[in-house]
Amino acid sequence: MREHKATRPIIAFILALALAFGGLFVLVGCKHSESERGLDWERACIQQRLGVSSFGLVQQISIEERQDEKGNPHLVGVLSDWLDGVLEDLVDAYNADPTTESKATLEEVRFDLTEGLAELCKPNTLNSPIMEFLYWCGRPAELVYNEDVFGTYGGLIHAEGEPVIQAGSIVNFKFVVYPDSFHAYRFAWLGIEKETTGH
């Protein structure tokens, strides 16, 4: 009976150690899962923010997990070679559009879509220049006919400068990056620029 009583503190000590180590593993596991949940939320948020632009643009940016100098995981964007090649045309058209308020440089847009991609999820970025650029990419392009369009029997169907009636299927992103598909159109503001400059 005495031996049984003597072993009670030892058993209690072993149980306490087991509970302590178990709690430590649970705590570490929770922190890890919280980190994973944080990255999952951030990834979903980034995809949602990018989604305001154009499906074609979203397809060309892969979201990858990297580690910073302290070993903390964070998300960055990797542009496809194709998107990287047309990005300058997009930025030039965006800056030339008189309806855009915030202008951007190619370097700024490239950084915001790669190393700075996670910044899209901060509350103060909804009205930031990069979000305005993304909104512009997804906005229906305001287009006019680039030249007179005649029918099969020679009748005038569309006059040069006439607005193109479309159901929003041609967004700014699509119009800029696939110019050969829309050679009969031009941005409406290009005509305004020609009139004001006299060219």
C-alpha angles and dihedrals in degrees: 000000000000091000089054092052091047092055093053095081090047092051090046090051092050091048091049091051091048091050092047093051091042090052090049091052091047090049092050090045091050092050090049093048090046088054091049091047089050092053092045090053091046092050091051091047092050091049090050092050093046089047092072088070113055136307087235091059095045090054090057097056120072117198112221135182117238135169125239124222090279093051095254115144119240137163127250134177125241115201121216115243088247094055092044088055096052098036093093091055090051094049092046092052092045092052092046093053106098091209093067115092103190115055123205141199124230090243092053094049093045091051093046091052094046123024094011096045095113089058088074088079096058113107095238094056098075090090096032124125092253092053090048088052091050092047089050091051090056096043119106107261116247101227139175131191112274093212142358112294118210129195128233093276096046099263118141109252101170128012123219109270094023112138115257110238108218135154094236094276093125107064123183092258093054094044094051099044097042102043094154090062093057105035091137091063138062134184111279091230091059088067090050090052091051092052095048095045095041093234 
